[in-house]
Amino acid sequence: MEPSPLTLDPSPATTQEAEPTLRRSMGPRHLVMIAMGGVIGSGLFVSSGYTISQAGPLGAVIAYLVGAFVVYLVMACLGELAIAFPVSGAFHIYAARSIGPATGFATAWLYWLCWAVAIGSEFTASGLLMQRWFPEVDVWVWCLVFGAILFGLNAVSSRFFGESEFWFAIIKVGAIIGLIVLGGAALFGFHPLGGAGGQPTLFANFATESGLFPNGFTGVLVTVLAVFYAFSGSELIGVAAGETKDPATAIPKAMRSTVIRLLIFFVGAIAVIAATIPYTEVGLDESPFVTVFSAVGVPFAADIMNFVIITALLSAGNSGLFSCARMLYSLADEGHAPRALKRLTRRGIPLTALALSMVGGLASLISSVVAPETVYLVLVSVAGFAVVGVWMSITASHFFHRRAFVRDGGEVTDLPYRAPLFPLVPILAFTLCVISLIGIALDPAQAAALYFGIPFVAACYAYFHFRHGRRTASAG
């Protein structure tokens, strides 16, 4: 056991000086946009209408506020861990060091599976959206084209990936800011683009005929579960910690910026949409962003948002592919995956791990085409379970990490970054995640996540025990 987590060497151990290593080439702005890119996707641009229709206007805003609060709690725990262990594929390292190697192993494969499935679904959705402009081109052709582009962006260098994700995210953020500014102006009766008018003023839509919560507060609770998944991706800052310059300064700065921006963008966008479109009509036939932009007079609103949503999907896939490759590299670095996955190019890219992650994404794509109502839905449900499982792992790791640090004689005031209100923050975050899983069990539409997610985690623990457990025990 390490005398103090802060004395750990963040660089992978090497026996030859010439062996390439992961490059620390990303700064705070890259970290912020990687997290934003992972979070802001079709869940906001497409599915937000469903959230509003289920929870009602005010209920949707409350649900997203709760989601942002949980993200803050998880990010606070993540900040302390990411600086203590600034390594690539960090979630697995946090759990392995603070809880146990089997938990780290299960966490890594959960997160890899989550993003591998997401990559396939994002390729599929992007291909379907491209048919608006190129109806004669099959969806699978666009999937291969987009797959090759994202693979190339990730294969060049981590900085090149960071730059591409920065500009991907800029497009999405611009669309959200445009919606908040133009839609908000219309709510105050100002139509700079000469919209048709007739929209409700201020928050008139929030007072529905059935009250503030038209489907009852239960509708809000069920929606919170989906909102948790919508915020998944914020933890990507921890994955990129090993390739960040000056982690002690960059990571806390990036995390604060990410939480504030997500709060403004998500809650602001949802509030404008809910105030503009009646909850009984929102999201039934098109993206709520298209509806709002059309109402305020934006020309070619549908085509513009089609482009933005495709960019959002590719941005999330870009971040997901990065995350998958670093998780496999980290597993190999720990000796829990084939050593070939640890092989790096001269630019410090784990190309073998990147290629295997792309294969995983394409396998998800195939399943979505061949068996869309069976295999694919199972994978997606496991991915949703995995997000909450990883958040639970992060918060539990922080709890045990801080306790071990103090027990070993460390001074909390010496930590370069410390989560506030310990142990309340990790305990509250873990509890809210558990509640969300209980809620999944009560919702027949989401219960499959538990039916397949729990056995998957059990299989990871069992495999680790039989493959690595005896060796770990003898080494101890």
C-alpha atoms as one frame of an Amber mdcrd trajectory, in Angstrom:
protein
   0.000   0.000   0.000   1.308   3.466  -0.924   2.302   5.658   2.066   0.364
   8.538   0.565  -1.710   8.730  -2.629  -0.083  12.069  -3.415   3.320  10.472
  -3.781   2.272   8.139  -6.553   4.157   8.474  -9.819   1.516   9.444 -12.380
   3.579   8.193 -15.313   3.406   4.545 -16.366   6.476   2.635 -15.288   8.887
   1.921 -18.094  12.014  -0.147 -18.385  13.411   1.565 -21.447  13.955   5.278
 -21.768  13.021   5.173 -25.434   9.559   3.729 -24.764   6.929   6.270 -25.798
   4.508   7.604 -23.211   1.189   9.409 -23.259   1.773  13.100 -23.978   0.657
  15.825 -21.566  -0.475  18.200 -24.287  -3.974  19.359 -23.286  -4.904  22.455
 -21.300  -8.014  23.578 -19.382  -9.939  24.699 -22.476  -9.466  21.260 -24.051
 -10.669  19.529 -20.872 -13.766  21.728 -20.642 -14.748  21.125 -24.252 -14.062
  17.370 -24.031 -16.472  17.175 -21.089 -18.985  19.459 -22.816 -18.660  17.407
 -25.989 -19.361  14.188 -24.125 -22.415  15.614 -22.356 -24.112  17.807 -24.966
 -25.543  15.394 -27.515 -28.832  14.101 -28.817 -30.120  13.903 -25.233 -30.439
  17.694 -25.180 -31.090  18.426 -28.842 -33.608  15.632 -29.493 -34.832  13.938
 -26.308 -35.341  17.062 -24.193 -38.855  17.329 -25.617 -39.730  13.941 -24.128
 -38.412  15.077 -20.743 -40.622  18.175 -20.789 -43.688  16.196 -21.907 -43.272
  13.735 -19.026 -42.359  16.097 -16.189 -44.134  19.245 -17.344 -42.390  22.611
 -17.855 -41.469  23.299 -14.230 -40.801  19.629 -13.499 -38.287  19.409 -16.351
 -36.382  22.421 -15.051 -36.316  20.897 -11.548 -35.133  17.553 -12.929 -32.231
  19.199 -14.764 -31.332  21.225 -11.663 -31.145  17.962  -9.678 -29.026  16.424
 -12.432 -26.649  19.396 -12.395 -26.390  19.126  -8.594 -25.418  15.449  -8.805
 -22.860  16.284 -11.496 -21.358  18.876  -9.153 -21.087  16.315  -6.345 -19.461
  13.725  -8.595 -17.096  16.301 -10.111 -16.035  17.483  -6.640 -15.029  13.913
  -5.783 -13.428  13.484  -9.193 -11.330  16.633  -8.806  -9.532  15.397  -5.704
  -8.952  11.951  -7.212  -7.798  13.216 -10.616  -5.044  15.310  -9.024  -3.999
  12.522  -6.660  -3.883  10.011  -9.555  -3.320  12.038 -12.778  -3.203   9.009
 -15.062  -5.007   8.129 -18.282  -8.124   5.997 -17.902  -8.368   7.266 -14.375
 -11.642   5.797 -13.053 -10.201   2.327 -13.092  -7.093   3.516 -11.221  -9.120
   5.371  -8.590 -11.196   2.307  -7.761  -8.258  -0.095  -7.921  -6.154   1.999
  -5.521  -8.907   3.084  -3.132 -11.328   0.126  -3.079  -9.664  -2.890  -4.684
  -8.296  -4.140  -8.024 -11.429  -6.161  -8.835 -13.603  -3.049  -8.500 -11.188
  -1.142 -10.714 -11.358  -3.913 -13.300 -15.185  -3.920 -13.300 -15.335  -0.114
 -13.459 -13.035   0.021 -16.481 -15.029  -2.524 -18.463 -18.325  -0.887 -17.508
 -17.143   2.443 -18.817 -15.592   0.946 -21.935 -18.851  -0.853 -22.726 -20.860
   2.318 -22.149 -18.924   4.329 -24.719 -18.447   1.464 -27.183 -22.232   1.144
 -27.377 -22.612   4.931 -27.609 -20.172   5.124 -30.524 -22.264   2.675 -32.557
 -25.519   4.456 -31.775 -24.060   7.856 -32.674 -22.786   6.580 -36.027 -26.241
   5.160 -36.760 -28.085   8.352 -35.781 -25.667  10.519 -37.782 -26.190   8.345
 -40.864 -29.958   8.601 -40.536 -29.789  12.393 -40.264 -27.579  12.606 -43.369
 -30.412  11.049 -45.363 -32.224  14.377 -45.154 -29.707  15.680 -47.696 -28.535
  12.442 -49.339 -31.526  10.073 -49.313 -29.967   7.785 -51.937 -26.905   6.955
 -49.787 -27.314   4.042 -47.362 -26.921   4.725 -43.654 -24.063   2.246 -43.245
 -21.960   4.179 -45.785 -22.133   7.315 -43.636 -21.375   5.234 -40.556 -18.124
   4.042 -42.120 -17.226   7.558 -43.289 -17.804   9.075 -39.864 -15.992   6.168
 -38.214 -12.927   6.756 -40.386 -12.966  10.509 -39.611 -13.158  10.020 -35.842
 -10.506   7.304 -35.916  -8.204   9.661 -37.804  -8.800  12.528 -35.370  -7.906
  10.279 -32.436  -4.943   8.583 -34.130  -2.908  11.709 -34.875  -2.216  13.040
 -31.357  -4.046  13.805 -28.132  -3.647  17.534 -28.779  -5.132  17.147 -32.262
  -8.030  15.261 -30.684  -8.421  18.015 -28.091  -8.464  20.719 -30.767 -11.029
  18.865 -32.897 -13.264  18.334 -29.868 -12.903  22.005 -28.965 -14.276  23.108
 -32.338 -16.932  20.377 -32.423 -18.207  21.600 -29.066 -18.084  25.264 -30.124
 -20.747  24.563 -32.782 -23.072  22.920 -30.256 -22.544  25.585 -27.634 -23.248
  28.273 -30.250 -26.600  26.643 -31.057 -27.540  26.521 -27.370 -26.558  30.153
 -26.789 -28.564  31.135 -29.876 -31.620  29.324 -28.528 -31.326  30.930 -25.086
 -30.767  34.461 -26.460 -33.304  34.448 -29.301 -35.892  32.332 -27.495 -35.473
  34.369 -24.304 -35.877  37.609 -26.240 -39.117  36.305 -27.791 -40.466  35.484
 -24.323 -39.998  39.164 -23.462 -41.832  40.180 -26.649 -38.742  41.103 -28.673
 -38.368  39.433 -32.104 -35.050  40.526 -33.676 -35.450  38.111 -36.604 -39.074
  39.000 -37.273 -40.647  35.777 -36.051 -44.328  35.138 -36.462 -45.039  36.170
 -32.890 -47.850  34.717 -30.847 -45.507  32.921 -28.454 -46.358  32.916 -24.758
 -44.718  35.628 -22.669 -42.329  34.884 -19.845 -43.380  31.708 -17.993 -47.075
  31.557 -18.874 -46.594  27.972 -20.144 -45.515  26.819 -16.693 -49.055  27.234
 -15.315 -50.694  24.325 -17.153 -54.372  23.367 -16.935 -53.332  20.418 -14.734
 -51.182  22.516 -12.389 -47.431  22.968 -12.064 -46.833  19.198 -12.280 -49.363
  17.938 -14.861 -48.271  14.294 -14.544 -47.711  14.467 -10.803 -44.376  14.626
  -9.028 -43.797  10.970  -9.945 -43.272  12.131 -13.526 -40.462  14.357 -12.287
 -38.782  11.501 -10.393 -38.849   9.190 -13.409 -37.433  11.998 -15.554 -34.526
  12.544 -13.149 -33.234   9.116 -14.091 -33.063  10.081 -17.760 -31.475  13.422
 -16.821 -28.666  11.592 -14.980 -27.873   9.809 -18.234 -28.108  13.084 -20.165
 -25.323  14.524 -17.991 -23.048  11.504 -18.498 -19.762  12.505 -20.120 -18.858
  15.207 -17.604 -16.512  12.678 -16.006 -14.384  12.564 -19.181 -12.126  15.164
 -17.550 -10.837  12.366 -15.330 -10.083  10.151 -18.334  -7.964  12.904 -19.910
  -6.076  13.717 -16.691  -3.017  11.742 -17.761  -2.614  13.860 -20.895  -3.092
  17.249 -19.244  -0.406  19.842 -18.605  -0.217  20.891 -14.928  -3.151  18.720
 -13.683  -3.245  20.369 -10.219  -4.180  23.700 -11.831  -5.949  22.632 -15.027
  -8.329  20.004 -13.595 -10.036  22.089 -10.855 -10.360  25.028 -13.259 -11.877
  22.803 -15.957 -14.291  21.170 -13.519 -15.603  24.461 -12.160 -16.087  25.794
 -15.683 -17.801  22.599 -16.806 -20.335  22.529 -13.962 -21.196  26.228 -14.379
 -21.566  25.952 -18.149 -23.655  22.790 -17.981 -25.940  24.445 -15.441 -26.401
  27.515 -17.651 -26.693  25.674 -20.965 -28.885  22.754 -19.927 -31.186  24.507
 -17.471 -31.293  27.675 -19.588 -32.151  25.775 -22.783 -34.789  23.624 -21.066
 -36.373  26.694 -19.436 -36.629  28.529 -22.786 -38.034  25.472 -24.600 -40.553
  24.741 -21.827 -41.659  28.388 -21.744 -42.006  28.610 -25.546 -43.700  25.338
 -26.529 -46.731  23.807 -24.750 -45.647  20.644 -22.935 -48.340  18.642 -24.734
 -46.784  19.463 -28.113 -43.053  19.627 -27.485 -40.818  17.061 -29.120 -43.598
  15.052 -30.713 -42.543  15.496 -34.323 -39.188  17.322 -34.385 -36.303  18.568
 -32.265 -37.541  21.230 -29.827 -34.608  23.366 -30.992 -36.053  23.356 -34.519
 -39.473  24.351 -33.156 -38.078  27.285 -31.162 -35.760  28.507 -33.936 -38.608
  28.336 -36.453 -40.897  30.255 -34.094 -38.399  33.122 -33.656 -37.814  33.385
 -37.411 -34.435  31.716 -37.961 -34.196  30.898 -41.701 -33.511  27.273 -42.671
 -33.906  26.290 -38.989 -34.417  22.579 -39.754 -31.294  22.308 -41.942 -29.170
  24.272 -39.479 -30.218  22.092 -36.555 -29.754  18.915 -38.612 -26.118  19.961
 -39.083 -25.744  20.894 -35.404 -27.200  17.588 -34.196 -24.896  15.605 -36.505
 -21.985  17.612 -35.104 -23.218  16.892 -31.573 -23.344  13.159 -32.247 -19.882
  13.074 -33.821 -18.504  15.172 -30.967 -19.846  12.712 -28.396 -18.466   9.823
 -30.469 -15.107  11.582 -30.659 -14.947  11.854 -26.859 -16.237   8.309 -26.442
 -13.592   6.801 -28.692 -10.889   8.679 -26.802 -12.272   7.367 -23.510 -12.518
   3.757 -24.708  -8.912   3.689 -25.894  -7.562   5.157 -22.647  -9.525   2.671
 -20.545  -8.034  -0.268 -22.456  -4.552   1.267 -22.240  -4.971   1.707 -18.493
  -6.117  -1.902 -18.038  -3.076  -3.133 -19.969  -0.792  -0.866 -17.944  -2.131
  -2.503 -14.776  -1.549  -5.991 -16.212  -5.277  -6.720 -16.471  -5.507  -6.739
 -20.271  -3.194  -7.949 -23.088   0.087  -6.012 -23.208  -0.507  -5.214 -26.878
  -3.139  -2.685 -25.776  -0.401  -0.736 -23.994   1.582  -0.230 -27.202   1.936
   3.451 -28.143   2.863   5.202 -31.348   5.738   7.700 -31.465   3.143  10.418
 -30.863   1.972   8.700 -27.674  -1.310   7.272 -29.041  -2.504   3.787 -27.880
  -3.339   2.796 -31.462  -4.118  -0.881 -30.770  -6.527   0.062 -27.988  -8.037
   2.701 -30.285  -8.585   0.158 -33.073 -10.194  -2.378 -30.712 -12.524   0.319
 -29.372 -13.551   1.191 -32.911 -14.317  -2.497 -33.546 -16.495  -2.474 -30.432
 -18.349   0.556 -31.726 -18.908  -1.029 -35.140 -20.174  -4.208 -33.445 -22.775
  -2.096 -31.654 -23.636  -0.542 -35.017 -24.179  -3.982 -36.571 -26.406  -5.052
 -33.698 -28.469  -1.884 -34.087 -29.139  -2.789 -37.719 -29.567  -6.559 -37.430
 -31.534  -6.742 -34.170 -32.686  -3.261 -33.234 -35.311  -4.412 -30.746 -33.292
  -7.100 -28.971 -29.490  -7.024 -28.843 -29.142  -3.287 -29.341 -31.687  -2.333
 -26.665 -29.923  -4.648 -24.245 -26.588  -2.935 -24.928 -28.087   0.522 -24.514
 -29.696  -0.444 -21.198 -26.359  -1.770 -19.932 -24.704   1.481 -21.044 -27.181
   3.513 -19.006 -26.543   1.316 -15.982 -22.800   1.711 -16.537 -22.929   5.509
 -16.300 -24.499   5.443 -12.843 -22.204   2.571 -11.828 -19.107   4.581 -12.744
 -20.368   7.616 -10.838 -20.898   5.394  -7.796 -17.364   4.054  -8.208 -15.932
   7.587  -8.356 -17.737   8.734  -5.203 -16.900   5.562  -3.260 -13.263   5.803
  -4.371 -13.063   9.361  -3.105 -14.561   8.377   0.260 -12.037   5.581   0.836
  -9.156   7.592  -0.648  -9.615  10.509   1.757  -9.995   8.177   4.752  -6.808
   6.285   3.823  -4.932   9.533   3.245  -5.774  10.825   6.728  -5.177   7.429
   8.340  -1.681   7.332   6.820  -0.817  10.663   8.430  -1.682  13.037   5.589
  -2.890  16.563   6.285  -6.083  17.523   4.449  -4.847  21.116   4.210  -1.879
  19.879   2.145  -4.124  18.573  -0.647  -3.830  20.770  -3.775  -7.582  20.308
  -4.256 -10.067  18.844  -1.788 -13.771  18.175  -2.154 -15.807  20.275   0.287
 -17.931  18.986   3.163 -16.324  15.552   3.423 -17.813  12.980   3.964 -21.220
  14.492   3.105 -20.464  15.059  -0.603 -19.408  11.489  -1.556 -22.099   9.893
   0.643 -24.867  12.094  -0.777 -23.721  11.541  -4.378 -23.525   7.760  -3.862
 -26.974   7.710  -2.238 -28.594   9.659  -5.084 -27.071   7.274  -7.616 -28.447
   4.283  -5.675 -31.884   5.912  -5.603 -31.738   6.297  -9.381 -31.038   2.565
  -9.744 -33.995   1.765  -7.476 -36.086   4.020  -9.667 -34.953   2.052 -12.707
 -36.271  -1.121 -11.094 -39.681   0.545 -10.700 -39.831   1.614 -14.345 -40.576
  -1.341 -16.691 -39.129   0.561 -19.655 -35.716   0.833 -17.961 -35.638  -2.328
 -15.815 -33.601  -4.199 -18.448 -30.620  -2.092 -17.345 -30.559  -3.984 -14.054
 -31.326  -7.399 -15.573 -28.241  -7.202 -17.766 -26.088  -4.670 -15.927 -25.858
  -6.503 -12.593 -24.878  -9.865 -14.182 -22.275  -8.034 -16.301 -20.683  -6.532
 -13.177 -20.817  -9.923 -11.437 -19.131 -11.521 -14.456 -16.345  -8.912 -14.320
 -15.704  -9.663 -10.643 -15.804 -13.428 -11.258 -13.412 -13.209 -14.220 -10.989
 -11.047 -12.266 -11.041 -13.458  -9.338 -10.282 -16.526 -11.448  -7.842 -14.804
 -13.824  -6.006 -12.399 -11.520  -7.263 -12.967  -7.982  -4.806 -15.688  -6.937
  -1.854 -13.768  -8.383  -2.935 -10.599  -6.558  -3.327 -12.497  -3.304   0.091
 -14.147  -3.588   1.723 -10.800  -4.441   0.179  -9.265  -1.339
